[in-house]
Amino acid sequence: MGRSGGPGAAHRGLHLRAHVDKCPSLHARGRAFDFAGLTHEAGNVSCRYDEWGEDPARLREYWRLAASLSSRFTYTLTYAYNAQHHNHIHVDNGVNGYDDPVFQSSSRAQTQVVQGVLRHVFNAPVTLSGDYDTGTVDAVREVQRSAGITARLATTEGWRAFLAEAVRA
């Protein structure tokens, strides 16, 4: 997709579950949503890692979508989180409510999003461990430097700028 500013307007989100009365989760409270895919102006993004696995082009689009979702939801759970999320991306606003999310290096889920974006969007040699290790920190700083991002990742401005750069990449 190049540096076009993102995939364009969403046309249709495909989902597995949005509201489930019988499950004790944020889904039952209408505050969580699971994406199996998304159709937008430039095509489709599948969240079905269970179907396409290590396909580089699909991984790039998948992590760009995860970055976009993470700019609005603190909890964005991807296939890296656990096997239950191999067929969808889960988002919920249980932590941030209606406020802007902020990156916390102690969050395994957020760190996995950072690592997935670094590895599959920016081609940085990091693993999806969920640990905010030195390799991850160095790769984040390189992306920030390259993009002219001066705000720290742990600020709303820095988090949003990093994620926006991933969506544009």
N, CA, C and O atoms as a DFTB+ gen file, in Angstrom:
676 C
 N C O
     1  1       0.796      -1.212       0.000
     2  2       0.000       0.000       0.000
     3  2       0.834       1.270       0.000
     4  3       0.316       2.351      -0.278
     5  1       2.111       1.152       0.306
     6  2       2.976       2.318       0.221
     7  2       2.686       3.349       1.277
     8  3       2.081       3.046       2.306
     9  1       3.113       4.563       1.030
    10  2       2.975       5.641       1.997
    11  2       1.769       6.489       1.641
    12  3       1.868       7.714       1.587
    13  1       0.653       5.866       1.404
    14  2      -0.542       6.566       0.952
    15  2      -1.346       7.182       2.089
    16  3      -2.363       7.830       1.842
    17  1      -0.908       6.992       3.332
    18  2      -1.660       7.545       4.446
    19  2      -2.617       6.550       5.048
    20  3      -3.448       6.930       5.873
    21  1      -2.536       5.307       4.676
    22  2      -3.402       4.282       5.255
    23  2      -4.269       3.631       4.210
    24  3      -4.225       3.999       3.037
    25  1      -5.051       2.670       4.629
    26  2      -5.843       1.897       3.683
    27  2      -7.082       2.602       3.156
    28  3      -7.678       2.137       2.184
    29  1      -7.482       3.692       3.756
    30  2      -8.690       4.373       3.321
    31  2      -9.863       4.052       4.217
    32  3      -9.722       3.329       5.203
    33  1     -10.995       4.577       3.886
    34  2     -12.187       4.430       4.715
    35  2     -12.642       2.972       4.779
    36  3     -12.620       2.250       3.782
    37  1     -13.047       2.568       5.962
    38  2     -13.562       1.207       6.134
    39  2     -14.941       1.107       5.506
    40  3     -15.762       2.017       5.626
    41  1     -15.180       0.013       4.848
    42  2     -16.492      -0.232       4.248
    43  2     -17.306      -1.175       5.113
    44  3     -18.515      -1.006       5.266
    45  1     -16.629      -2.180       5.681
    46  2     -17.375      -3.181       6.416
    47  2     -16.399      -3.926       7.317
    48  3     -15.330      -4.349       6.877
    49  1     -16.774      -4.078       8.568
    50  2     -15.989      -4.898       9.479
    51  2     -16.637      -6.259       9.599
    52  3     -17.850      -6.357       9.785
    53  1     -15.855      -7.295       9.496
    54  2     -16.366      -8.638       9.682
    55  2     -16.032      -9.039      11.107
    56  3     -14.901      -8.834      11.547
    57  1     -16.969      -9.597      11.833
    58  2     -16.695      -9.883      13.231
    59  2     -17.154     -11.277      13.615
    60  3     -17.981     -11.893      12.942
    61  1     -16.601     -11.750      14.703
    62  2     -17.026     -13.021      15.275
    63  2     -18.035     -12.785      16.392
    64  3     -19.039     -13.489      16.501
    65  1     -17.754     -11.793      17.210
    66  2     -18.595     -11.579      18.385
    67  2     -18.486     -10.119      18.815
    68  3     -17.386      -9.568      18.864
    69  1     -19.584      -9.507      19.116
    70  2     -19.576      -8.159      19.652
    71  2     -20.244      -8.138      21.024
    72  3     -19.695      -7.563      21.964
    73  1     -21.411      -8.751      21.157
    74  2     -22.145      -8.732      22.418
    75  2     -22.637     -10.146      22.719
    76  3     -23.366     -10.747      21.930
    77  1     -22.226     -10.663      23.873
    78  2     -22.605     -12.014      24.264
    79  2     -23.161     -11.958      25.682
    80  3     -22.422     -11.674      26.625
    81  1     -24.447     -12.223      25.842
    82  2     -25.082     -12.121      27.156
    83  2     -24.566     -13.117      28.173
    84  3     -24.498     -12.802      29.362
    85  1     -24.201     -14.309      27.735
    86  2     -23.869     -15.345      28.699
    87  2     -22.392     -15.388      29.098
    88  3     -22.026     -16.194      29.954
    89  1     -21.560     -14.578      28.528
    90  2     -20.144     -14.650      28.884
    91  2     -19.780     -13.507      29.829
    92  3     -20.187     -12.367      29.607
    93  1     -19.010     -13.808      30.890
    94  2     -18.659     -12.777      31.882
    95  2     -17.462     -11.939      31.410
    96  3     -16.363     -12.072      31.948
    97  1     -17.671     -11.100      30.431
    98  2     -16.572     -10.306      29.879
    99  2     -17.085      -8.937      29.464
   100  3     -18.258      -8.612      29.643
   101  1     -16.190      -8.152      28.911
   102  2     -16.588      -6.847      28.390
   103  2     -17.472      -6.989      27.160
   104  3     -18.175      -6.044      26.802
   105  1     -17.456      -8.137      26.509
   106  2     -18.394      -8.391      25.412
   107  2     -19.824      -8.311      25.947
   108  3     -20.695      -7.723      25.305
   109  1     -20.066      -8.892      27.106
   110  2     -21.410      -8.913      27.694
   111  2     -21.881      -7.510      28.055
   112  3     -23.082      -7.243      28.096
   113  1     -20.931      -6.618      28.316
   114  2     -21.281      -5.231      28.643
   115  2     -21.274      -4.318      27.422
   116  3     -21.454      -3.107      27.544
   117  1     -21.065      -4.907      26.242
   118  2     -21.068      -4.111      25.017
   119  2     -19.854      -3.214      24.872
   120  3     -19.917      -2.200      24.178
   121  1     -18.735      -3.575      25.524
   122  2     -17.536      -2.740      25.495
   123  2     -16.356      -3.424      24.818
   124  3     -15.224      -2.948      24.902
   125  1     -16.625      -4.554      24.141
   126  2     -15.563      -5.277      23.448
   127  2     -16.074      -5.745      22.097
   128  3     -17.270      -5.965      21.910
   129  1     -15.155      -5.891      21.167
   130  2     -15.503      -6.290      19.813
   131  2     -14.378      -7.149      19.268
   132  3     -13.211      -6.892      19.563
   133  1     -14.703      -8.160      18.481
   134  2     -13.706      -9.033      17.861
   135  2     -13.772      -8.878      16.347
   136  3     -14.832      -9.045      15.744
   137  1     -12.631      -8.557      15.737
   138  2     -12.536      -8.406      14.282
   139  2     -11.960      -9.668      13.662
   140  3     -10.886     -10.116      14.063
   141  1     -12.648     -10.242      12.702
   142  2     -12.100     -11.343      11.904
   143  2     -11.518     -10.788      10.607
   144  3     -10.718     -11.447       9.944
   145  1     -11.923      -9.582      10.255
   146  2     -11.403      -8.955       9.053
   147  2     -12.034      -7.595       8.846
   148  3     -12.949      -7.197       9.566
   149  1     -11.533      -6.898       7.858
   150  2     -12.025      -5.558       7.565
   151  2     -11.933      -5.327       6.068
   152  3     -10.912      -5.624       5.448
   153  1     -12.996      -4.799       5.492
   154  2     -12.994      -4.405       4.092
   155  2     -12.901      -2.884       4.047
   156  3     -13.658      -2.190       4.726
   157  1     -11.974      -2.371       3.247
   158  2     -11.784      -0.921       3.137
   159  2     -11.585      -0.549       1.664
   160  3     -11.594      -1.414       0.788
   161  1     -11.409       0.733       1.411
   162  2     -11.307       1.231       0.033
   163  2     -10.258       0.511      -0.795
   164  3     -10.458       0.282      -1.987
   165  1      -9.138       0.152      -0.171
   166  2      -8.032      -0.438      -0.922
   167  2      -8.034      -1.971      -0.904
   168  3      -7.137      -2.590      -1.477
   169  1      -9.013      -2.581      -0.264
   170  2      -9.050      -4.045      -0.251
   171  2      -9.552      -4.620       1.059
   172  3     -10.441      -4.062       1.703
   173  1      -8.965      -5.751       1.444
   174  2      -9.385      -6.464       2.643
   175  2      -8.195      -6.747       3.547
   176  3      -7.069      -6.924       3.080
   177  1      -8.460      -6.784       4.842
   178  2      -7.470      -7.228       5.816
   179  2      -8.107      -8.381       6.570
   180  3      -9.163      -8.227       7.183
   181  1      -7.463      -9.527       6.522
   182  2      -7.938     -10.696       7.253
   183  2      -7.223     -10.776       8.596
   184  3      -6.017     -10.542       8.675
   185  1      -7.951     -11.099       9.634
   186  2      -7.369     -11.304      10.963
   187  2      -7.289     -12.788      11.276
   188  3      -7.107     -13.177      12.429
   189  1      -7.425     -13.614      10.250
   190  2      -7.449     -15.067      10.403
   191  2      -6.052     -15.653      10.287
   192  3      -5.742     -16.362       9.330
   193  1      -5.215     -15.353      11.266
   194  2      -3.869     -15.922      11.323
   195  2      -3.927     -17.441      11.241
   196  3      -3.017     -18.074      10.707
   197  1      -4.991     -18.020      11.768
   198  2      -5.158     -19.477      11.727
   199  2      -5.283     -19.995      10.292
   200  3      -5.055     -21.179      10.048
   201  1      -5.638     -19.137       9.349
   202  2      -5.785     -19.543       7.952
   203  2      -4.558     -19.202       7.099
   204  3      -4.207     -19.964       6.197
   205  1      -3.900     -18.064       7.374
   206  2      -2.822     -17.640       6.488
   207  2      -1.439     -17.656       7.120
   208  3      -0.452     -17.547       6.391
   209  1      -1.315     -17.784       8.427
   210  2      -0.016     -17.954       9.082
   211  2       1.021     -16.896       8.784
   212  3       0.764     -15.706       8.966
   213  1       2.180     -17.308       8.334
   214  2       3.333     -16.409       8.207
   215  2       3.459     -15.708       6.858
   216  3       4.575     -15.429       6.421
   217  1       2.363     -15.421       6.198
   218  2       2.381     -14.710       4.920
   219  2       2.783     -13.247       5.173
   220  3       2.045     -12.521       5.839
   221  1       3.935     -12.802       4.655
   222  2       4.447     -11.456       4.958
   223  2       3.488     -10.318       4.600
   224  3       3.349      -9.372       5.375
   225  1       2.834     -10.390       3.455
   226  2       1.923      -9.310       3.046
   227  2       0.720      -9.239       3.992
   228  3       0.298      -8.151       4.382
   229  1       0.179     -10.386       4.352
   230  2      -0.968     -10.401       5.276
   231  2      -0.558      -9.952       6.672
   232  3      -1.311      -9.250       7.347
   233  1       0.631     -10.353       7.105
   234  2       1.121      -9.929       8.416
   235  2       1.284      -8.414       8.460
   236  3       0.948      -7.783       9.462
   237  1       1.788      -7.838       7.401
   238  2       1.960      -6.367       7.347
   239  2       0.614      -5.658       7.502
   240  3       0.484      -4.732       8.303
   241  1      -0.382      -6.092       6.738
   242  2      -1.704      -5.459       6.818
   243  2      -2.373      -5.726       8.162
   244  3      -3.025      -4.845       8.722
   245  1      -2.215      -6.922       8.666
   246  2      -2.763      -7.292       9.979
   247  2      -2.227      -6.350      11.065
   248  3      -2.999      -5.813      11.859
   249  1      -0.897      -6.151      11.096
   250  2      -0.303      -5.315      12.136
   251  2      -0.590      -3.832      11.914
   252  3      -0.610      -3.066      12.878
   253  1      -0.808      -3.417      10.694
   254  2      -1.242      -2.033      10.459
   255  2      -2.644      -1.838      11.033
   256  3      -2.927      -0.803      11.637
   257  1      -3.531      -2.832      10.847
   258  2      -4.869      -2.762      11.440
   259  2      -4.774      -2.779      12.958
   260  3      -5.460      -2.002      13.622
   261  1      -3.943      -3.646      13.521
   262  2      -3.766      -3.704      14.975
   263  2      -3.278      -2.354      15.511
   264  3      -3.707      -1.920      16.580
   265  1      -2.385      -1.691      14.774
   266  2      -1.898      -0.370      15.176
   267  2      -3.042       0.642      15.187
   268  3      -3.176       1.430      16.124
   269  1      -3.854       0.615      14.150
   270  2      -4.984       1.536      14.074
   271  2      -5.944       1.320      15.245
   272  3      -6.387       2.281      15.875
   273  1      -6.262       0.067      15.530
   274  2      -7.166      -0.243      16.640
   275  2      -6.558       0.156      17.982
   276  3      -7.267       0.625      18.873
   277  1      -5.251      -0.029      18.125
   278  2      -4.575       0.303      19.384
   279  2      -4.576       1.794      19.691
   280  3      -4.389       2.197      20.839
   281  1      -4.785       2.608      18.665
   282  2      -4.829       4.054      18.900
   283  2      -6.119       4.462      19.609
   284  3      -6.236       5.590      20.088
   285  1      -7.084       3.550      19.675
   286  2      -8.366       3.833      20.337
   287  2      -8.668       2.910      21.515
   288  3      -9.466       3.250      22.387
   289  1      -8.026       1.738      21.538
   290  2      -8.314       0.742      22.569
   291  2      -7.021       0.293      23.239
   292  3      -6.100      -0.167      22.564
   293  1      -6.947       0.425      24.570
   294  2      -5.763      -0.032      25.294
   295  2      -5.553      -1.512      25.089
   296  3      -4.436      -1.950      24.815
   297  1      -6.621      -2.294      25.218
   298  2      -6.491      -3.728      25.005
   299  2      -6.817      -4.084      23.567
   300  3      -7.975      -4.078      23.151
   301  1      -5.770      -4.394      22.821
   302  2      -5.880      -4.915      21.470
   303  2      -5.143      -6.243      21.511
   304  3      -3.913      -6.287      21.507
   305  1      -5.911      -7.318      21.551
   306  2      -5.310      -8.643      21.689
   307  2      -5.205      -9.299      20.316
   308  3      -6.204      -9.444      19.612
   309  1      -4.003      -9.691      19.943
   310  2      -3.703     -10.241      18.629
   311  2      -3.382     -11.731      18.724
   312  3      -3.423     -12.320      19.803
   313  1      -3.064     -12.323      17.585
   314  2      -2.687     -13.740      17.574
   315  2      -1.479     -13.999      18.467
   316  3      -1.310     -15.116      18.955
   317  1      -0.632     -12.990      18.694
   318  2       0.553     -13.163      19.534
   319  2       0.181     -13.331      21.009
   320  3       0.970     -13.857      21.794
   321  1      -1.012     -12.886      21.379
   322  2      -1.429     -12.933      22.787
   323  2      -1.672     -14.365      23.254
   324  3      -1.159     -14.780      24.293
   325  1      -2.456     -15.119      22.482
   326  2      -2.678     -16.543      22.770
   327  2      -3.433     -17.175      21.605
   328  3      -3.908     -16.482      20.705
   329  1      -3.533     -18.495      21.639
   330  2      -4.159     -19.243      20.540
   331  2      -5.629     -18.883      20.354
   332  3      -6.150     -19.013      19.246
   333  1      -6.308     -18.439      21.397
   334  2      -7.719     -18.051      21.273
   335  2      -7.901     -16.874      20.325
   336  3      -9.000     -16.655      19.815
   337  1      -6.847     -16.122      20.087
   338  2      -6.930     -14.941      19.233
   339  2      -6.288     -15.166      17.860
   340  3      -5.930     -14.202      17.183
   341  1      -6.141     -16.415      17.450
   342  2      -5.586     -16.720      16.137
   343  2      -6.590     -16.492      15.005
   344  3      -6.208     -16.509      13.835
   345  1      -7.865     -16.279      15.334
   346  2      -8.853     -16.064      14.274
   347  2      -9.546     -14.707      14.374
   348  3     -10.541     -14.470      13.690
   349  1      -9.031     -13.820      15.217
   350  2      -9.608     -12.476      15.335
   351  2      -8.679     -11.568      16.140
   352  3      -7.756     -12.038      16.805
   353  1      -8.936     -10.267      16.070
   354  2      -8.300      -9.288      16.945
   355  2      -9.388      -8.796      17.900
   356  3     -10.450      -8.347      17.471
   357  1      -9.108      -8.888      19.181
   358  2     -10.048      -8.431      20.209
   359  2      -9.670      -7.011      20.621
   360  3      -8.494      -6.715      20.827
   361  1     -10.660      -6.139      20.739
   362  2     -10.448      -4.799      21.291
   363  2     -11.483      -4.541      22.368
   364  3     -12.623      -4.996      22.273
   365  1     -11.074      -3.805      23.396
   366  2     -12.046      -3.354      24.396
   367  2     -11.534      -2.087      25.057
   368  3     -10.339      -1.791      25.039
   369  1     -12.465      -1.348      25.639
   370  2     -12.099      -0.099      26.309
   371  2     -12.199      -0.238      27.830
   372  3     -12.500       0.730      28.528
   373  1     -11.945      -1.440      28.333
   374  2     -12.020      -1.696      29.767
   375  2     -11.021      -0.902      30.575
   376  3     -11.291      -0.588      31.734
   377  1      -9.878      -0.566      30.009
   378  2      -8.861       0.195      30.730
   379  2      -9.011       1.682      30.466
   380  3      -9.065       2.475      31.406
   381  1      -9.078       2.073      29.195
   382  2      -9.078       3.503      28.881
   383  2     -10.466       4.127      28.837
   384  3     -10.578       5.351      28.771
   385  1     -11.529       3.322      28.871
   386  2     -12.865       3.906      28.791
   387  2     -12.984       4.729      27.530
   388  3     -12.733       4.228      26.434
   389  1     -13.361       5.972      27.669
   390  2     -13.504       6.850      26.504
   391  2     -12.340       7.819      26.382
   392  3     -12.361       8.725      25.549
   393  1     -11.313       7.625      27.225
   394  2     -10.107       8.444      27.147
   395  2      -9.134       7.829      26.138
   396  3      -9.278       6.677      25.730
   397  1      -8.149       8.626      25.753
   398  2      -7.129       8.129      24.832
   399  2      -6.261       7.089      25.527
   400  3      -5.889       7.274      26.686
   401  1      -5.935       6.004      24.842
   402  2      -5.019       5.029      25.427
   403  2      -3.596       5.572      25.488
   404  3      -3.209       6.435      24.700
   405  1      -2.839       5.057      26.425
   406  2      -1.432       5.409      26.586
   407  2      -0.653       4.103      26.678
   408  3      -1.114       3.149      27.305
   409  1       0.516       4.054      26.061
   410  2       1.339       2.862      26.111
   411  2       1.939       2.667      27.487
   412  3       2.449       3.602      28.103
   413  1       1.868       1.435      27.956
   414  2       2.515       1.042      29.214
   415  2       3.428      -0.135      28.908
   416  3       2.964      -1.186      28.467
   417  1       4.705       0.035      29.136
   418  2       5.677      -1.007      28.790
   419  2       5.456      -2.288      29.585
   420  3       5.968      -3.341      29.203
   421  1       4.711      -2.223      30.676
   422  2       4.421      -3.422      31.469
   423  2       3.264      -4.235      30.883
   424  3       3.004      -5.349      31.339
   425  1       2.566      -3.693      29.880
   426  2       1.442      -4.395      29.261
   427  2       1.954      -5.345      28.182
   428  3       2.506      -4.911      27.170
   429  1       1.769      -6.629      28.404
   430  2       2.185      -7.634      27.417
   431  2       1.449      -7.419      26.095
   432  3       2.059      -7.492      25.028
   433  1       0.132      -7.151      26.159
   434  2      -0.667      -6.971      24.945
   435  2      -0.177      -5.767      24.139
   436  3      -0.005      -5.871      22.924
   437  1       0.047      -4.638      24.791
   438  2       0.507      -3.458      24.065
   439  2       1.919      -3.652      23.525
   440  3       2.225      -3.226      22.412
   441  1       2.775      -4.290      24.309
   442  2       4.135      -4.536      23.856
   443  2       4.133      -5.471      22.649
   444  3       4.936      -5.294      21.733
   445  1       3.252      -6.453      22.637
   446  2       3.149      -7.332      21.470
   447  2       2.713      -6.560      20.232
   448  3       3.183      -6.846      19.131
   449  1       1.825      -5.591      20.396
   450  2       1.431      -4.762      19.253
   451  2       2.652      -3.984      18.753
   452  3       2.908      -3.936      17.550
   453  1       3.396      -3.383      19.667
   454  2       4.598      -2.644      19.275
   455  2       5.559      -3.570      18.538
   456  3       6.072      -3.216      17.477
   457  1       5.802      -4.745      19.091
   458  2       6.743      -5.681      18.473
   459  2       6.246      -6.201      17.122
   460  3       7.033      -6.351      16.188
   461  1       4.952      -6.475      17.017
   462  2       4.394      -6.921      15.739
   463  2       4.536      -5.859      14.670
   464  3       4.877      -6.161      13.526
   465  1       4.275      -4.615      15.041
   466  2       4.420      -3.486      14.114
   467  2       5.887      -3.315      13.728
   468  3       6.209      -3.145      12.552
   469  1       6.767      -3.361      14.716
   470  2       8.186      -3.208      14.414
   471  2       8.664      -4.292      13.454
   472  3       9.368      -4.006      12.486
   473  1       8.282      -5.524      13.725
   474  2       8.764      -6.667      12.937
   475  2       8.141      -6.727      11.540
   476  3       8.844      -6.909      10.546
   477  1       6.822      -6.572      11.475
   478  2       6.126      -6.838      10.211
   479  2       5.793      -5.594       9.386
   480  3       5.471      -5.710       8.204
   481  1       5.865      -4.429       9.979
   482  2       5.629      -3.189       9.222
   483  2       6.951      -2.477       8.946
   484  3       7.192      -2.009       7.833
   485  1       7.818      -2.398       9.985
   486  2       9.079      -1.671       9.837
   487  2      10.293      -2.588       9.652
   488  3      11.425      -2.111       9.583
   489  1      10.060      -3.903       9.572
   490  2      11.137      -4.878       9.319
   491  2      12.268      -4.833      10.342
   492  3      13.428      -5.050       9.992
   493  1      11.942      -4.556      11.595
   494  2      12.945      -4.565      12.664
   495  2      13.100      -5.985      13.202
   496  3      12.115      -6.716      13.306
   497  1      14.311      -6.378      13.540
   498  2      14.556      -7.750      14.001
   499  2      14.208      -7.948      15.480
   500  3      15.091      -8.170      16.309
   501  1      12.916      -7.864      15.799
   502  2      12.469      -8.085      17.183
   503  2      11.570      -9.317      17.211
   504  3      11.011      -9.714      16.189
   505  1      11.439      -9.912      18.391
   506  2      10.532     -11.050      18.551
   507  2       9.266     -10.567      19.257
   508  3       9.278      -9.545      19.942
   509  1       8.186     -11.306      19.085
   510  2       6.916     -10.959      19.708
   511  2       6.824     -11.628      21.084
   512  3       5.980     -12.495      21.310
   513  1       7.692     -11.217      21.980
   514  2       7.794     -11.828      23.306
   515  2       6.821     -11.215      24.313
   516  3       6.437     -11.869      25.283
   517  1       6.428      -9.982      24.090
   518  2       5.607      -9.273      25.068
   519  2       6.436      -8.588      26.141
   520  3       5.889      -7.922      27.020
   521  1       7.760      -8.746      26.074
   522  2       8.672      -8.076      27.009
   523  2       9.246      -6.841      26.333
   524  3       9.752      -6.911      25.213
   525  1       9.163      -5.714      27.022
   526  2       9.688      -4.479      26.463
   527  2      11.195      -4.442      26.725
   528  3      11.677      -3.735      27.609
   529  1      11.916      -5.225      25.930
   530  2      13.349      -5.425      26.125
   531  2      14.157      -4.379      25.364
   532  3      13.601      -3.522      24.677
   533  1      15.485      -4.466      25.502
   534  2      16.366      -3.473      24.873
   535  2      16.248      -3.450      23.359
   536  3      16.286      -2.380      22.751
   537  1      16.104      -4.623      22.741
   538  2      15.944      -4.669      21.287
   539  2      14.693      -3.944      20.833
   540  3      14.700      -3.256      19.812
   541  1      13.613      -4.099      21.599
   542  2      12.355      -3.416      21.275
   543  2      12.514      -1.914      21.454
   544  3      12.105      -1.135      20.593
   545  1      13.106      -1.506      22.569
   546  2      13.320      -0.079      22.843
   547  2      14.159       0.549      21.734
   548  3      13.822       1.622      21.233
   549  1      15.243      -0.110      21.350
   550  2      16.115       0.425      20.295
   551  2      15.374       0.556      18.970
   552  3      15.526       1.552      18.262
   553  1      14.570      -0.456      18.639
   554  2      13.821      -0.418      17.372
   555  2      12.760       0.688      17.395
   556  3      12.562       1.370      16.390
   557  1      12.079       0.872      18.527
   558  2      11.098       1.962      18.664
   559  2      11.794       3.294      18.452
   560  3      11.298       4.146      17.714
   561  1      12.933       3.480      19.090
   562  2      13.658       4.758      18.962
   563  2      14.084       5.030      17.523
   564  3      14.065       6.175      17.072
   565  1      14.468       3.976      16.804
   566  2      14.865       4.137      15.402
   567  2      13.670       4.576      14.547
   568  3      13.799       5.466      13.706
   569  1      12.514       3.950      14.763
   570  2      11.302       4.344      14.025
   571  2      10.932       5.781      14.367
   572  3      10.621       6.574      13.478
   573  1      10.965       6.117      15.660
   574  2      10.636       7.486      16.073
   575  2      11.590       8.493      15.437
   576  3      11.155       9.517      14.911
   577  1      12.893       8.203      15.485
   578  2      13.887       9.104      14.909
   579  2      13.635       9.294      13.412
   580  3      13.638      10.414      12.901
   581  1      13.420       8.180      12.731
   582  2      13.196       8.201      11.285
   583  2      11.927       8.975      10.914
   584  3      11.878       9.638       9.877
   585  1      10.914       8.886      11.759
   586  2       9.634       9.552      11.489
   587  2       9.564      10.968      12.068
   588  3       8.584      11.680      11.852
   589  1      10.589      11.369      12.793
   590  2      10.573      12.704      13.404
   591  2       9.661      12.795      14.618
   592  3       9.181      13.879      14.951
   593  1       9.419      11.684      15.275
   594  2       8.580      11.658      16.480
   595  2       9.462      11.966      17.678
   596  3      10.415      11.238      17.955
   597  1       9.144      13.052      18.394
   598  2       9.959      13.440      19.546
   599  2       9.284      13.119      20.880
   600  3       9.950      13.095      21.916
   601  1       7.997      12.878      20.868
   602  2       7.282      12.557      22.115
   603  2       7.584      11.116      22.538
   604  3       7.686      10.224      21.696
   605  1       7.724      10.903      23.825
   606  2       7.979       9.560      24.348
   607  2       6.799       8.643      24.042
   608  3       5.653       9.088      23.991
   609  1       7.087       7.367      23.840
   610  2       6.051       6.382      23.531
   611  2       5.016       6.299      24.651
   612  3       3.848       6.010      24.394
   613  1       5.434       6.550      25.883
   614  2       4.542       6.432      27.043
   615  2       3.639       7.653      27.237
   616  3       3.007       7.789      28.285
   617  1       3.571       8.535      26.248
   618  2       2.638       9.656      26.295
   619  2       1.557       9.432      25.243
   620  3       1.774       8.704      24.275
   621  1       0.413      10.045      25.427
   622  2      -0.660       9.916      24.437
   623  2      -0.166      10.357      23.069
   624  3      -0.405       9.675      22.073
   625  1       0.518      11.488      23.012
   626  2       1.020      12.024      21.738
   627  2       2.022      11.061      21.095
   628  3       1.944      10.803      19.894
   629  1       2.946      10.537      21.873
   630  2       3.962       9.631      21.347
   631  2       3.383       8.304      20.887
   632  3       3.782       7.775      19.850
   633  1       2.438       7.762      21.660
   634  2       1.776       6.502      21.311
   635  2       1.005       6.661      20.013
   636  3       1.130       5.846      19.099
   637  1       0.205       7.722      19.938
   638  2      -0.581       7.969      18.724
   639  2       0.311       8.182      17.503
   640  3       0.013       7.678      16.420
   641  1       1.403       8.927      17.672
   642  2       2.291       9.193      16.547
   643  2       2.954       7.915      16.047
   644  3       3.058       7.710      14.838
   645  1       3.400       7.063      16.947
   646  2       4.015       5.781      16.564
   647  2       3.011       4.922      15.804
   648  3       3.329       4.374      14.748
   649  1       1.805       4.807      16.338
   650  2       0.771       3.978      15.691
   651  2       0.361       4.561      14.350
   652  3       0.161       3.818      13.390
   653  1       0.232       5.880      14.269
   654  2      -0.137       6.525      13.001
   655  2       0.940       6.281      11.947
   656  3       0.624       6.067      10.777
   657  1       2.189       6.313      12.350
   658  2       3.284       6.042      11.406
   659  2       3.187       4.617      10.879
   660  3       3.453       4.369       9.703
   661  1       2.805       3.681      11.744
   662  2       2.630       2.279      11.323
   663  2       1.497       2.145      10.316
   664  3       1.615       1.404       9.341
   665  1       0.408       2.854      10.545
   666  2      -0.743       2.785       9.637
   667  2      -0.378       3.385       8.276
   668  3      -0.814       2.885       7.239
   669  1       0.424       4.459       8.282
   670  2       0.833       5.119       7.037
   671  2       1.892       4.339       6.264
   672  3       1.995       4.469       5.044
   673  1       2.667       3.541       6.961
   674  2       3.829       2.866       6.336
   675  2       3.428       1.949       5.198
   676  3       4.287       1.319       4.581
